[in-house]
Amino acid sequence: MTVDPTLEVETGLWDRRPLVIGMDEVGRGALAGPVSVGAFALTRCDVVPEGLRDSKAMTAKARERTAPIVREWGIAAVGHASAAEIDAVGIMAALAIAGRRALEELHAAGVDVVSSALLLDGSHDWLSPRLRRPLAITLRPKADRDCGSVAGAACVAKVERDALMVAHDAEHPGYGWASNKGYAAAVHMDAIRTLGATRLHRRTWLKSDGAVRASAAA
């Protein structure tokens, strides 16, 4: 059953802070491409844009149609951490790097991040270890499904990362990134075995049994 996100959690946070910044990650489980974190700053309001849902429950066309509406609703930013950074520091630290970059983008856009309430999807605070100062973070499992600000963050992040992978597909044809977006689809796995790993692959995530070799495009 599809669940419509509400602003119930945000309303409680707005009682204490002027802005709520919903945050969520996309691309965490992919084998290629960045991990991306959306940050969506929202002032007190009553209505979630029609059609906004958990990004995983939306079609690609629905996300592309809804993302511009979300950007008009509040202030959105997306931060990325590259495959090389994931290999260097691990996925959790890379998530924090991407999240910090998203917040820095919001700050550059005039958002007072320090005085805001941050609403993070999940039950683990992966963001704080890379922050320069403590922020007011609330953890909420399934916030991408239940909370409008987090659903908005996930939607814009998913659309932006998908567009990056489509562009990378043109640069590195054969891996099917235009459709699988870097995840472990059969066509992608077959291409890794035959073509090798590119500079956009998370090499520490690939098998080291000789089935994967570095390609000339790396």
Buried (B, 14 or more C-beta within 10 A) or exposed (E): EEEBBBBEBBEEBBEEBEBBBBBBBBBBEBBBBBBBBBBBBBEBBEEBBEBBBBBEEBEEEBBBEBBEBBBEBBBBBBBBBBBBBBBEBEBBBBBBBBBBBBBBBBEEEEBEBEEBBBBBBBEEBBBBEBBEEEBBBBBBEEBBBBBBBBBBBBBBBBBBBBEBBEEBBEEBEBBBBBBBBBBEBEEBBEBBEEBBBBBBBBBEBBEEEEEBEEBEBE
